[in-house]
């Protein structure tokens, strides 16, 4: 057909991501279906039109299940403007927004709340402790988590044995193992206990 449709998302292997930067074959129009990875981190040459759904998947914390989940939510106005800015960077372009200006003005937040302020910071604290960063409270975060969040994370990590009871809350051997797992420390502890039990 007359179009070449390519995906673009963060977990796509780099070699496949690079295909969106190559010119399409003669006589074909390139259509890139992208997640918000295309908002700011890169510029795809020759983009003339952007179709913006105004949505993205955002990681949130489920208090009941003590797990993270991805919810489909409206983006911020700043993100929507970034998306619109992808069109016509090197020539004429237009953004087609699939939502009303009323939704944009009255429903979209001005800016996205940083993830470190939306989800428990147990994973961040454990990673930092495993790297030898003892005083998490005084670390120069670009967007620091609330002190109470860090205290709660250290308490939870002590409870499962990932941090010791010392004033510095140093990482334990179990904590080092949990820090290497791509899941929450609590679920990691369940896996470790399951493995030990056979």
N, C-alpha and C positions, 0 to 999 in steps of 0.2 A: 503494500500500500504506500500512500504518499507520506506516511508519518513513521518516525522511529521513536518508540516510547521506552524510556529508561528510568529505573528507580534510583533514588538517592536517599540513603539513610545512614546513620552513624555506624551500624554494625555490618554494613555491606563491605566486603573485602576491598582494600584500596585499589586493586587493579580494575575492579568493576566500577568503583566510584570515578576513576579517571576517564571512563568512557564519555561522561557528560561534557568533558572539556574538549573532546575531539569534534571537528566539524562533521555534521551529518553527511551521509552519502549524497551525491548530486541528485537534486530533484526531491529530496525528502526534507520534511520539517521535523525538528527535534522537539519532543515533548518530554519534560522531566517531571516525574511525580516524586516530590520530595517531602521529607519531614522538616521540622524546624532547624535541622542541621544546615539548611541552605539560607537561613535568615541573615547571618552575619559572618560566618566563618569563611565564606568563599564567594567568588563571583564567577558565575557561569557566563562565558562570552556569548554575546548575541541574543540575550534574553530580551524579547520585546514585550511579552505579555506575562503577567502573573495572575493566576486565579487563586484567591485566598479564601479558604473556608472559615478563617477566624478561630479555628480550634487547634488544640494540641493535646497530647497525652502528657499529663503531669503526675509525677510521683507524689503520693500522699501517704500518710500513715493511718492505718486502721487501728484505732485504740482497742476495739474488742478483740481482734485477733492478734494484736501486737505484731503486725506485719505491714510491709509496704505494699501499695497497690498503685496501678496507673489508672487515672480517671481522665475522661475526655472533657476538657474545659475550654472556656474562651481564653484566648491569648490576651496579653496586655495591649494597650494602645501603642506603647513603644514597640512591641514586637510586630504588631500589624503594620506600623510605619516602616519598620525594617524590611518586612516582606514586600511592601509596595515599592521600596527603594531598589529592589532587585531588578525591576523592569526598566529597560532603557538606560542602563548605565553607560553604554557606549553609543547610543543612538536613541531614536524616538521609542517610547514604550508606554504601556498602560497597565494598571492593576484593576482587575475585576474583583470586587469584594462581594462575597456571597452572604452578606448581612447588611442590615440597614444602618444608616448613619445614626439613628436613634440608639440602636444596640451598641454601636461603637462608642458613642458619647456617654451613655447611661449605664451600661452593663460591664463593659471592659474596664478592668482596673488600669490606672495610669501606667504602672510598672509592675512587673512580676515580683512577687516576694521571693527572696533568695531561698533556695532549698534548705540551706542550713538553719533557716528559721521556721521551716514548715514541718520538718520531720525530726524524730529523735536523733541525737548526735552520737549515739553509742558507737556506731561504726567508725565515725571520724575520730572520736576519742580513743578507741582501741587502736586504730591505725597509728595515730600520733604516739601513743604510749609504746607501741611495738617498735617505732622508729627511734625511740629514746627521748622523745619530747616529754619531759616530766611535768612541766607547768603549763597545762593546756590553757588555763585562764589568762595567762599573760602572752599567749601566742598572738602575733600581729595578723589576725584574719582580715581579709578585705571587708568582709561582712561578718562580724563576730556573732556567734550564737549567744543567747541569753545565758547569764551566769547560772541561773537555775537549771537550764537544760544540761549544761556541762556537769553540774553537781548531781543531777538525776541520773545522767549517763554513767558517771563514775560509781554511783551507788548500785545501779543495776549490774554493772560489770563486776563489782565486788561480790554481789550476791551469787553470781554464777561462777565465781572463781577465776575470772579473767584478769582481775586486778587484785593485788594483795591489800591487807588492812592497814598498811603504813600510811602516814600522813601524805606521802607523795603519790600514793595509789600506783605503785609500780606494776608493770605487766608481769604476769606469771607465765609458766611454760604453757599452760592451757590457753592463756590469752594469745600467745604467739601463734599457736595452732589456729585458733579461731580467727585471728587477723588475716590469715592466708586464705580463708574460705570465702567464696563469693556470695555469702548469705549472711543474715543477721547473726550476731553473736549468740543469741538465745537459741535459734534453730541450729546453729553450729554445735552448741553444747549438746543438744539432743542427738545429733549425728555421732558425736564423739562417745556419748554414753551408750548409744545403740551399738556402735562398733565394739566397745569394751564388753558389752553384754553378749555379743556374738549374734 
